[in-house]
Amino acid sequence: MDNVDVDILGQTYSVKGGADPEYTRQIAHYVDEKMRTLAGRGTATVSTSKLAVFAALNIADELFRLRSRQQEMEDLVRRKTGDLFAALEDE
């Protein structure tokens, strides 16, 4: 496992993990952008820890919405596949 130094809101963090270092940097950059976006919304007096919590909530919301959309797509594929099999059986 390699250590990867990443920068989030001007703070350097050493992240240890098994993922590709570039992937780790991309994730850190994404978190940094989320926090900076939230900080830029006139919440300059909000602490870094609160920004981190708000960013985590935003990212969790994205994840839940994507999971829901993925489930909808999987259900659609199952229905369409069933329809195709039924149509083939009718021939």
KOLMARLUM-886088 format. One record per residue: x, y, z of N, C-alpha, C, CB in turn; residue in one letter. Coordinates in steps of 0.1 Angstrom, whole numbers. Glycine has a CB too. Layout:
# KOLMARLUM-886088
ATOM    nX    nY    nZ   caX   caY   caZ    cX    cY    cZ   cbX   cbY   cbZ rest
ATOM     X     Y     Z     X     Y     Z     X     Y     Z     X     Y     Z    A
...
This chain:
# KOLMARLUM-886088
ATOM    nX    nY    nZ   caX   caY   caZ    cX    cY    cZ   cbX   cbY   cbZ rest
ATOM     8   -12     0     0     0     0     9    12     0   -10     0    12    M
ATOM     6    21    -9    13    34   -11     6    45    -4    15    37   -26    D
ATOM    15    54     1     9    67     6     8    77    -5    18    73    18    N
ATOM    -3    84    -6    -5    94   -16    -8   107    -9   -16    90   -26    V
ATOM    -1   117   -12    -4   130    -6   -14   137   -15     9   139    -4    D
ATOM   -25   142    -8   -35   149   -15   -38   162    -8   -48   141   -16    V
ATOM   -43   172   -15   -46   185   -10   -61   187   -10   -39   196   -18    D
ATOM   -67   190     2   -81   194     3   -82   206    11   -89   182     9    I
ATOM   -88   217     5   -89   230    11   -76   235    17  -100   230    22    L
ATOM   -65   233     9   -52   239    14   -45   230    24   -54   252    19    G
ATOM   -51   219    28   -45   210    38   -40   198    31   -55   206    49    Q
ATOM   -28   193    34   -23   181    28   -25   169    37    -7   183    25    T
ATOM   -31   159    31   -34   147    38   -26   135    31   -49   144    38    Y
ATOM   -21   126    39   -14   115    34   -24   103    35    -1   112    42    S
ATOM   -28    98    23   -38    87    22   -31    74    19   -49    91    12    V
ATOM   -33    64    27   -27    51    25   -38    42    20   -20    46    38    K
ATOM   -35    35     9   -46    26     4   -40    18    -7   -58    34    -1    G
ATOM   -48     9   -12   -44     0   -23   -48     4   -36   -50   -14   -20    G
ATOM   -56    15   -37   -60    20   -50   -49    27   -58   -72    30   -48    A
ATOM   -51    28   -71   -41    35   -79   -40    49   -74   -46    35   -94    D
ATOM   -27    54   -72   -25    68   -67   -33    79   -75   -11    71   -67    P
ATOM   -34    77   -88   -41    87   -96   -56    87   -93   -38    85  -111    E
ATOM   -61    76   -91   -75    74   -87   -77    81   -73   -79    60   -86    Y
ATOM   -69    79   -64   -70    85   -51   -69   100   -52   -58    80   -41    T
ATOM   -60   105   -61   -59   120   -63   -72   125   -69   -48   123   -72    R
ATOM   -78   118   -78   -91   122   -85  -102   123   -74   -95   112   -96    Q
ATOM  -103   113   -66  -113   114   -55  -111   125   -46  -113   100   -47    I
ATOM   -98   128   -42   -95   139   -33   -99   152   -40   -80   139   -29    A
ATOM   -96   153   -53   -99   165   -60  -114   167   -61   -93   164   -75    H
ATOM  -122   157   -62  -136   158   -62  -141   163   -49  -143   144   -65    Y
ATOM  -136   157   -38  -140   162   -25  -136   177   -23  -134   153   -14    V
ATOM  -124   180   -27  -119   194   -26  -129   203   -34  -105   195   -31    D
ATOM  -133   200   -46  -142   208   -54  -156   209   -47  -144   202   -68    E
ATOM  -161   198   -41  -173   199   -34  -173   209   -22  -178   185   -29    K
ATOM  -162   208   -14  -160   216    -3  -158   231    -7  -148   212     6    M
ATOM  -151   233   -17  -149   247   -22  -162   253   -27  -138   247   -33    R
ATOM  -170   245   -34  -183   249   -39  -192   254   -27  -190   239   -48    T
ATOM  -192   245   -17  -200   248    -5  -195   261     2  -200   236     4    L
ATOM  -182   262     3  -175   273     9  -178   286     2  -160   271    11    A
ATOM  -180   285   -11  -182   297   -20  -197   301   -20  -178   294   -34    G
ATOM  -205   294   -13  -220   298   -12  -223   307    -1  -228   286   -11    R
ATOM  -213   315     3  -215   325    14  -215   319    28  -228   331    12    G
ATOM  -208   307    29  -207   301    42  -193   302    47  -212   286    41    T
ATOM  -187   314    45  -173   316    49  -170   314    63  -169   330    45    A
ATOM  -180   316    72  -178   314    86  -180   299    91  -187   323    94    T
ATOM  -183   291    81  -185   277    85  -171   270    86  -194   269    74    V
ATOM  -170   262    97  -157   255    99  -155   244    88  -157   248   113    S
ATOM  -142   241    87  -138   230    78  -145   217    80  -123   229    78    T
ATOM  -147   214    93  -153   201    96  -168   202    92  -152   199   111    S
ATOM  -175   213    93  -189   214    89  -189   213    74  -195   227    94    K
ATOM  -180   220    67  -179   219    52  -177   204    48  -168   227    47    L
ATOM  -169   197    55  -167   183    52  -180   175    54  -156   177    61    A
ATOM  -187   177    65  -200   170    67  -210   174    56  -206   174    81    V
ATOM  -211   187    52  -220   191    41  -216   184    28  -220   206    40    F
ATOM  -203   184    25  -198   177    13  -201   162    13  -183   180    12    A
ATOM  -199   156    25  -203   142    26  -217   139    24  -199   136    40    A
ATOM  -226   148    29  -240   147    27  -244   148    12  -248   157    35    L
ATOM  -237   158     5  -240   160    -9  -235   148   -17  -232   173   -14    N
ATOM  -224   143   -14  -218   131   -21  -227   119   -18  -204   128   -17    I
ATOM  -232   117    -6  -240   106    -3  -254   107   -11  -243   105    12    A
ATOM  -259   119   -12  -271   122   -20  -269   118   -34  -275   137   -19    D
ATOM  -257   121   -40  -254   117   -54  -254   102   -55  -241   123   -58    E
ATOM  -247    96   -45  -246    81   -45  -260    74   -45  -238    76   -34    L
ATOM  -269    79   -36  -282    73   -34  -290    75   -47  -289    79   -22    F
ATOM  -289    87   -53  -297    90   -65  -292    81   -77  -296   105   -69    R
ATOM  -279    79   -78  -273    71   -88  -277    56   -86  -258    72   -88    L
ATOM  -277    51   -73  -281    38   -70  -296    36   -74  -279    34   -56    R
ATOM  -304    45   -71  -318    44   -75  -320    44   -90  -326    56   -69    S
ATOM  -313    52   -97  -313    53  -112  -308    39  -117  -305    65  -117    R
ATOM  -298    34  -112  -292    21  -116  -303    10  -114  -279    18  -109    Q
ATOM  -309    10  -103  -320     0  -100  -331     1  -110  -325     1   -86    Q
ATOM  -335    14  -113  -346    16  -123  -341    10  -137  -349    31  -124    E
ATOM  -329    13  -141  -324     8  -154  -323    -7  -154  -310    14  -156    M
ATOM  -319   -13  -143  -318   -28  -142  -332   -34  -143  -311   -33  -129    E
ATOM  -342   -28  -136  -356   -32  -137  -361   -31  -152  -365   -24  -128    D
ATOM  -358   -20  -158  -362   -18  -172  -356   -29  -181  -358    -4  -177    L
ATOM  -343   -32  -179  -337   -42  -188  -343   -56  -185  -321   -42  -184    V
ATOM  -346   -59  -173  -353   -72  -170  -366   -72  -176  -354   -73  -154    R
ATOM  -374   -62  -176  -387   -62  -182  -386   -63  -197  -395   -49  -179    R
ATOM  -377   -56  -203  -376   -56  -218  -371   -70  -222  -366   -45  -222    K
ATOM  -362   -76  -214  -356   -89  -218  -368   -99  -217  -345   -93  -208    T
ATOM  -376   -98  -206  -387  -107  -205  -397  -105  -217  -395  -104  -192    G
ATOM  -399   -93  -221  -408   -90  -232  -402   -97  -245  -410   -75  -234    D
ATOM  -389   -96  -247  -383  -101  -259  -384  -117  -259  -368   -97  -260    L
ATOM  -381  -123  -247  -383  -137  -246  -397  -142  -249  -378  -142  -233    F
ATOM  -407  -134  -244  -421  -138  -246  -424  -137  -260  -430  -129  -237    A
ATOM  -419  -126  -267  -422  -124  -281  -416  -135  -290  -417  -111  -286    A
ATOM  -404  -140  -286  -397  -151  -293  -405  -164  -291  -383  -152  -289    L
ATOM  -410  -166  -279  -417  -178  -277  -431  -179  -284  -420  -180  -262    E
ATOM  -436  -167  -287  -449  -166  -294  -448  -170  -309  -455  -153  -292    D
ATOM  -435  -168  -314  -433  -171  -328  -433  -185  -332  -421  -164  -333    E
